Amino acid sequence: MTETSSPGQSPAEPARGLSPETFAPGQMPAPARRDAEEVEFVQLLTPEGERVEHPDYSFDLDDQAVKGFYRDMVLVRRIDTEATALQRQGELGIWASLLGQEAAQIGSGRALNQNDMVFPTYREHGVAWCQGVNPLNLLGLFRGVDQGAWDPRDNNFHLYTIVIGAQTLHATGYAMGQQRDGVTGDPENGEATIAYFGDGASSQGDVNEAFIYASVFNAPVVFFCQNNQWAISEPIDRQTRIPLYQRAAGFGFPGVRVDGNDVLATYAVTQAALRRAREGSGPTFVEAYTYRMGAHTTSDDPTKYRLTEELEHWKLKDPIARVKAYLVRNGSAGNAFFDEVDTEADKVAAELRDGCLSMPDPTLTDVFDYVYVEKTPQLAEQQEQFAAYAASFEGSH
């Protein structure tokens, strides 16, 4: 008889004979959380700003590109900070912060080519920035003046998806369309699709169904999971008992975990995954191991469920600070460069605030204009009825 062991045991240790029946319903013990230092991932830039090599992934851009990454992350963080302040002042209904996840988003976003298509959640402000989406369009959605004012075809960036995990199915279907249109085959200039989601969404049926379709149809899609450790107040330990990227093996395609606070490694890993998709080798699961420094959204209070020590621990791994340390260490940038970026960030924030405050209130009848490409007679009739109803309140008390 083959001897087995429980999770956490050495093979030589006798099995303890534990089974689900040993515990009352809801009493199964969760695995102990591992410190970030114990987690194995692809890393090219340490938290101290030191470049390291990896046998499977390399970063082949010069320091000018690294300075560009730094600028991107600083500006995106400032946009995020300003949006949070606007919400606190009653100018936005809600805001989903990306604080702490800048490297995961900028690194992956800059790995895209002009033909790749992006399917985001509601937090990919950094990827939107990389794709040229006006940040004011993002604020318009959270202000409630529109339902997403950008055309996905203009920037290859689809509208934000609020339904958790649904965008992975949309992305897989789009990728299968790219495959059938014959626009794959060229690893550099061909087309691929990338779908963003979080660790909590990985438990959704939609995500797992997308994995199945992508695998069996060899779809050119990259599943990019930002594992920020928390699905609102639910820790990652309640989502999985193995590292998330290892789930890909069960569906028949490769998975890789990358240091999500390392913009260089995130760029290199995503670039390789996209090339693989474009050349026709199928999907890849990328788990960006990072941390949500702020609240899930502005309606959330993370102090209710996580420890201050955990937050302080992750502040030492700040994605922007490590790039700055690298540039200073190499002598590639000095105070003049950093001051210039900060000045630009102030300007972007001021323009964002002015633009948000000057947004016109929506005309409620406009919603009928965005249901179909061509308005149906029934929809036109409904619009007229609603306009008459709304007009009945004008001048009344």
PyMOL commands that set and color helices and strands:
alter all, ss='L'
color gray80, all
select helices_A, chain A and resi 20-22+36-38+63-88+102-109+125-130+135-143+152-155+166-181+201-203+205-216+236-238+244-251+263-278+302-304+308-315+319-330+335-357+364-370+377-391
alter helices_A, ss='H'
color red, helices_A
select strands_A, chain A and resi 117-119+193-198+221-227+230-231+234-235+255-259+284-289
alter strands_A, ss='S'
color yellow, strands_A
deselect
rebuild
show_as cartoon
